[in-house]
Amino acid sequence: RNALGTSLAEEIRRIRLKTAADLIVNTKKPIAEIAESCGFTGASHLGLRIREAYGKTPLELRESHRALTRT
């Protein structure tokens, strides 16, 4: 806890969410597949966590990243 500044469980959740977000913006994998591979209970659970963290749905996050890379 002292080294991370947070609990181990919270750090694991943060890494899982970051990994999922990276897969969303950098791959064309379906959201459900990403959710499963990152340990979320389903696409809706991942969607909720992505919206909380990034203020966008997974598809909005994917599209906004693609718009940035096209310019």
N, C-alpha and C positions, 0 to 999 in steps of 0.2 A: 504494500500500500504506500509506503513512504517513497519508494523509487518511482512508482507510476503516478502518484498523486490521486489515485482512484483505486477501487477494489479490482481484484483480478477478474471477477465476473463482468464488471463494467468494461474493462479493457477488452475482454473477449467479444462482448457485444459490439464495441466500437470497431474492432477489426473486422468482424463479420459484416457489419453494415458498410464499411469502407470497401471491402472486397466486392460485395454485391453492387455497390454504386460503380466501381471500376468496370465490372463486367457489363453492367447496363450500358454504360457510355462507350465501351470499347469493343463490344461484340454485338452480334445480331441474335444471340441466344434468346429464347423465350423467357419472359420474366418468371414463369413458374419453374423452369429449369434452373434458373439462377437462384431462386428462393430455396429450392431443395438442396442445391449444391453448397449453399452457404449456411444451411442449418435452420432456416426459417420454416414455420409450420405450413406455409403456403404463400401464393402470390399476394393474397390480400394482406397477410401479416407483413410481408416485405413492403408492400405498398404503403401501409400505415407508417412503418418506421422511416421509409424514404421521405414521405411527406413531412413527418415531424422534423427530420434532420435537414432537409434541403428545400422544403416549401413547394415541392413539385411532385407530381406522380412519377412513377418510374418511366412511363412513356414520355412525359414532358421533359424529364431529365435527359433521356436519350435524344430526343429531338433538339433540345436546346444545345446539347454538345455537338450534334451533327451540324447545326446551323453555324456554330462557331468555327468548326473545322472546314466548312465550305468557303469561308471568306478569306 
